[in-house]
Amino acid sequence: QIQLVESGGGLVQPGGSLRLSCTVTGFTVSTYATSWYRQAPGKEREFVAVIENTGRSTMYADSVKGRFTIFRGNAKNTVYLQMNSLTPEDTAVYYCRIGTRFWGQGTQVTVSS
């Protein structure tokens, strides 16, 4: 059974940082690219970042470039999203996706003073 579980969301002040985790079971992250998406209230889900299956290549949305970093950690089947210099515009539910079919349940990130 393939399962993606996101964690690490929460409330943070503008300028703060959060690290999101996406732990995958039933699938190996080295098989397909793993992506982060987000959906703000009243908006469509949008691409944030992707790391390709070998882990050597990444790509980011322009809105997060230079502030967010996607990477795979020591836990082999976990992909992280390090988010720095957060702004209220980053407030959204963040979703992890592996390949094009499998999604996690999302984790809420709220940036507010």
SULUR-V617093 format. One record per run of one state. SS is the DSSP state (H for helix, E for strand, - for the rest). FROM is the first residue (numbers start at 1). TO is the last residue. If there is no record, write none. Layout:
BEGIN
<<SS | FROM | TO> <SS | FROM | TO>>
END
This chain:
BEGIN
<<- | 1 | 2> <E | 3 | 7> <- | 8 | 9> <E | 10 | 12> <- | 13 | 17> <E | 18 | 25> <- | 26 | 33> <E | 34 | 39> <- | 40 | 45> <E | 46 | 51> <- | 52 | 57> <E | 58 | 60> <- | 61 | 67> <E | 68 | 72> <- | 73 | 77> <E | 78 | 83> <- | 84 | 87> <H | 88 | 90> <- | 91 | 91> <E | 92 | 98> <- | 99 | 101> <E | 102 | 103> <- | 104 | 106> <E | 107 | 111> <- | 112 | 113>>
END
